[in-house]
C-alpha cells in the first residue's frame, strides 16, 4: 500500500510545474482560430511541447507534431493571465478536464488560485 502511494506521489511531483507565456492575441489573430474537430476530455502529458496562457480563462497547449488544443476554463482563474504560469498534479499520464491547475505567483505567496480545466478543443490558426 505505501509503495503504491509513494509511486503515485512520484508521478504527481513529476507532473508539477508547467510554465507558460502569457500572450493575449490581437482581434485579427483571434479571428483566425477555428475549431478542428470535437473537444477532448484529456491530452497526453508526454505530448505537451509548450503552453501559452492567453488570459485568466484561456490556455493554448502546443503539442509535439504541431497540434494545438485550446482549453477555456469554466471560470476565470484569478492571476493566471498576469503570472503566466501554472502547475498541475496528476497521477495519470494525461491532463484531463477534471484536473485542477494552480497559478504560480512570483511573490510573496508562491501559490495562487486553483482552478478547474475545461475540455481540450483542437484548433487551427493559432500563432506559433
C-alpha positions as CSV (number, residue, x, y, z in Angstrom):
1,X,0.0,0.0,0.0
2,X,2.7,2.5,1.0
3,X,4.6,1.6,-2.2
4,X,1.6,2.4,-4.2
5,X,1.2,5.8,-2.5
6,X,4.9,6.6,-3.0
7,X,4.6,5.7,-6.7
8,X,1.6,7.9,-7.1
9,X,3.3,10.8,-5.3
10,X,6.3,10.5,-7.6
11,X,4.1,10.7,-10.7
12,X,2.3,13.7,-9.2
13,X,5.6,15.5,-8.4
14,X,6.9,14.8,-11.9
15,X,3.9,16.4,-13.4
16,X,4.1,19.6,-11.4
17,X,5.3,22.8,-13.0
18,X,4.1,23.9,-16.3
19,X,5.3,27.3,-17.2
20,X,3.7,29.3,-19.9
21,X,4.0,32.6,-21.7
22,X,1.0,34.9,-21.5
23,X,0.3,36.2,-24.9
24,X,-3.1,37.7,-25.5
25,X,-4.0,37.6,-29.1
26,X,-4.9,40.6,-31.2
27,X,-8.5,40.5,-32.5
28,X,-7.3,39.7,-36.0
29,X,-5.3,36.8,-34.7
30,X,-8.1,35.5,-32.6
31,X,-10.4,35.6,-35.7
32,X,-8.2,33.1,-37.5
33,X,-8.6,30.5,-34.8
34,X,-11.2,27.8,-35.7
35,X,-12.2,24.5,-34.0
36,X,-10.6,21.5,-35.7
37,X,-12.8,18.6,-34.5
38,X,-14.6,17.6,-31.4
39,X,-13.3,18.7,-27.9
40,X,-11.5,16.0,-26.0
41,X,-11.5,15.3,-22.2
42,X,-7.8,14.5,-21.9
43,X,-4.4,15.1,-23.6
44,X,-1.2,13.1,-23.1
45,X,1.3,14.8,-20.8
46,X,4.3,13.5,-22.7
47,X,2.9,15.1,-25.9
48,X,2.8,18.7,-24.5
49,X,5.6,20.7,-26.0
50,X,4.6,24.2,-24.8
51,X,1.7,26.2,-23.4
52,X,0.6,29.8,-23.9
53,X,-1.6,31.5,-21.3
54,X,-3.9,33.9,-23.3
55,X,-5.8,35.4,-20.3
56,X,-7.3,34.3,-17.0
57,X,-9.5,31.7,-18.7
58,X,-7.7,30.5,-21.8
59,X,-4.6,28.3,-22.3
60,X,-3.3,27.0,-25.6
61,X,-1.5,23.7,-25.4
62,X,1.0,23.2,-28.2
63,X,1.7,19.5,-28.8
64,X,4.5,17.6,-30.4
65,X,3.6,17.1,-34.0
66,X,2.1,20.6,-34.4
67,X,-1.5,20.0,-33.0
68,X,-2.8,22.8,-30.7
69,X,-5.5,22.4,-28.1
70,X,-7.3,25.4,-26.6
71,X,-8.6,25.0,-23.0
72,X,-11.2,27.5,-21.9
73,X,-11.6,27.2,-18.1
74,X,-15.2,27.1,-16.9
75,X,-14.5,30.1,-14.6
76,X,-11.9,32.9,-14.6
77,X,-8.7,31.9,-12.8
78,X,-7.5,35.0,-10.9
79,X,-3.9,35.9,-11.6
80,X,-3.4,33.3,-14.4
81,X,-3.0,35.8,-17.2
82,X,-0.8,38.1,-15.1
83,X,1.5,35.4,-13.6
84,X,1.7,33.5,-16.9
85,X,2.5,30.2,-15.3
86,X,0.7,27.3,-13.5
87,X,1.3,23.9,-12.0
88,X,-0.7,20.8,-12.0
89,X,-0.6,17.4,-10.2
90,X,-1.8,14.2,-11.7
91,X,-1.1,10.5,-11.1
92,X,-2.0,9.7,-14.6
93,X,-0.2,10.1,-17.9
94,X,-2.9,12.5,-19.1
95,X,-4.1,16.0,-18.2
96,X,-7.9,16.0,-18.2
97,X,-10.8,18.3,-17.9
98,X,-11.5,17.1,-14.3
99,X,-7.9,18.2,-13.2
100,X,-7.1,21.3,-11.3
101,X,-4.3,23.8,-12.1
102,X,-2.7,26.2,-9.6
103,X,-1.4,29.6,-10.5
104,X,2.2,30.0,-9.5
105,X,2.8,33.5,-8.1
106,X,6.0,35.4,-8.2
107,X,5.7,36.6,-4.6
108,X,5.0,36.9,-1.7
109,X,2.9,33.7,-1.6
110,X,4.1,31.1,-4.2
111,X,0.7,29.5,-4.8
112,X,-2.2,31.4,-6.3
113,X,-5.7,30.4,-7.2
114,X,-6.6,26.8,-8.0
115,X,-9.0,26.3,-10.9
116,X,-10.6,23.5,-12.9
117,X,-9.8,22.9,-16.5
118,X,-12.3,22.7,-19.3
119,X,-12.3,20.4,-22.3
120,X,-9.4,20.4,-24.8
121,X,-10.6,21.8,-28.1
122,X,-8.3,21.2,-31.1
123,X,-7.8,24.4,-33.0
124,X,-6.2,25.7,-36.2
125,X,-4.9,29.1,-36.9
126,X,-3.1,29.6,-33.5
127,X,0.2,31.6,-33.8
128,X,3.3,29.6,-33.4
